[in-house]
Amino acid sequence: MRHLSNMISRLSNTIIVTGCIAFTAWAVFGYIPLIQNQTELGRQIEQVQREIEEKEQANELLWLQVQAVKNDPETIERLARENLRLARPGETVIRFRSEF
């Protein structure tokens, strides 16, 4: 009887240890993909934040340009000369060929 009791005790201990090992393995290998996914999402968030900062800087520059066009007559004249090739009455526009 004692022999049977010892065998049952050992078997119970073996089952408990095996269960603990199986649970630990499941927990570790089950969470690895989650951790990798979280790491990738963190990288994506950082990239998007950098893009937002770049867009905000570009937006600020555009806003400043719009304000200059609205409020600065010299800016309007410069843009008209550069982009539209306009000149004041009596001025002569000299064009140069672009060299590539």
C-alpha positions in Angstrom: 0.0 0.0 0.0 2.8 2.4 0.9 4.4 1.6 -2.4 1.2 2.6 -4.3 0.9 5.8 -2.2 4.5 6.8 -3.1 3.9 6.1 -6.8 0.8 8.2 -6.8 2.7 11.0 -4.9 5.5 10.9 -7.5 3.1 10.8 -10.3 1.2 13.8 -8.9 4.5 15.7 -8.5 5.5 14.9 -12.0 2.2 16.0 -13.4 2.4 19.3 -11.5 6.0 20.0 -12.6 5.1 19.1 -16.2 2.0 21.3 -16.0 4.1 24.2 -14.7 6.7 23.8 -17.4 4.0 23.6 -20.1 2.2 26.7 -18.7 5.5 28.6 -18.6 6.3 27.6 -22.2 2.9 28.6 -23.3 3.1 31.9 -21.6 6.6 32.7 -22.9 5.9 31.6 -26.5 2.5 33.1 -26.5 3.6 36.6 -25.5 6.7 36.8 -27.8 4.6 37.7 -30.9 2.7 40.2 -28.8 5.9 41.8 -27.6 7.3 41.9 -31.2 4.0 43.5 -32.4 4.2 46.1 -29.7 7.8 46.9 -30.7 6.8 47.3 -34.3 3.9 49.5 -33.4 6.2 51.7 -31.3 8.5 52.1 -34.3 5.5 53.0 -36.5 4.3 55.6 -34.0 7.7 57.2 -33.9 7.8 57.4 -37.7 4.3 58.9 -37.8 5.3 61.5 -35.2 8.4 62.4 -37.2 6.2 62.8 -40.3 3.8 65.0 -38.3 6.6 67.2 -37.2 7.9 67.6 -40.8 4.4 68.4 -42.0 3.9 71.0 -39.2 7.2 72.7 -40.2 6.2 72.7 -43.9 2.8 74.1 -42.9 4.4 76.9 -40.9 6.7 77.8 -43.8 3.7 77.9 -46.2 1.7 80.0 -43.7 4.6 82.5 -43.5 4.7 82.6 -47.3 1.0 83.3 -47.5 1.3 86.1 -44.9 4.2 87.6 -46.9 2.1 87.6 -50.1 -0.9 89.1 -48.3 1.0 91.8 -46.5 4.3 92.6 -48.3 4.2 94.4 -51.6 7.8 93.7 -52.2 7.1 90.0 -52.1 4.3 90.3 -54.6 6.6 92.3 -56.9 9.4 89.8 -56.6 7.1 86.9 -57.3 5.6 88.7 -60.3 9.1 89.3 -61.7 10.4 85.8 -61.0 7.4 83.7 -61.9 5.4 85.8 -64.4 8.4 87.6 -65.9 6.6 90.9 -65.4 8.4 94.3 -65.4 7.5 97.8 -64.5 6.7 100.2 -67.4 9.9 101.3 -69.0 12.0 98.3 -67.7 13.4 95.7 -70.1 13.4 92.1 -69.1 16.5 90.1 -70.1 16.1 86.4 -70.3 18.9 83.9 -70.1 18.9 80.4 -71.3 18.9 77.8 -68.6 22.0 75.7 -68.7 21.6 72.1 -67.7 
